[in-house]
C-alpha cells in the first residue's frame, strides 16, 4: 500500500507515518495526510481519550523495534500499607530468630516457619505493587507482555499478532467482598490470560482495554499495509 499526498501527489515514506495520530507527513509540502484504513481506529482513539481517567498512569511510546509500547504501573497506593505491615512482620521474625539462635532451641526455630513464608509473600506483594510495571509491546509480528523488575511467575507472554483477539477488563472478588479490577488478553483459540495487576477503579480497566484494542487494530492495519510506526 502506498500513501500519497492529496495536495502535491508525492509518496509518503514509511518513517513519516505516525500511527499514534493516524496520519502521514508529506516532506515535500508539509501536508498531513490521514491514513484511510486507520480512520475508524483514530476516531475511536479520540473518543476514548476524552474519557481517560486523569489519575490513571498511562504511557505510550515507540520502542527500539519501532513497535508501540504501553506501560502500566501497578497500584502504588496499595503497596505502602503492605510494606509497612511487612516491615513490622519481618522485624518480629528477625527478633524471634535472634532469640532462637541464642537459646539454641530447635523447636523455637521451626515453630514460625509458616510465618516466615507469609512474611516473604507479603514483602514480595508490597515490592511488586511499589516497583513493578507491566509493559505491553505490539509489533508488526507479535505481542509481548512483560512485568518487572520484581519477578512474577507466568508474567511473560508472547504471541503472534494475528493470534490476539482483544483485550478485556476483568473483575474478581477479594477479601471481605472487595472487587478487584484487572485486564486480560484474549486469543483467537479462546484462551484468556491475565496480563496486568489491579486497577484502582472499573473505569481505569475499561479505558485500558478500550485503548489497547484501538492500538491493536491500528498495529494490525499497519502490519497488513506494510507501514511502520513513525519514530520521533
Secondary structure as UniProt FT lines:
FT   STRAND          3..4
FT   TURN            6..8
FT   STRAND          11..12
FT   HELIX           14..16
FT   STRAND          17..18
FT   TURN            19..22
FT   STRAND          23..25
FT   TURN            27..29
FT   STRAND          32..34
FT   HELIX           36..38
FT   HELIX           39..50
FT   TURN            54..55
FT   STRAND          59..62
FT   TURN            64..65
FT   STRAND          68..73
FT   HELIX           76..103
FT   HELIX           106..111
FT   HELIX           113..131
FT   STRAND          133..138
FT   STRAND          142..148
FT   TURN            153..154
FT   STRAND          157..160
FT   HELIX           161..163
FT   STRAND          164..173
FT   HELIX           175..177
FT   STRAND          179..187
FT   TURN            188..189
FT   STRAND          192..199
FT   HELIX           202..225
//
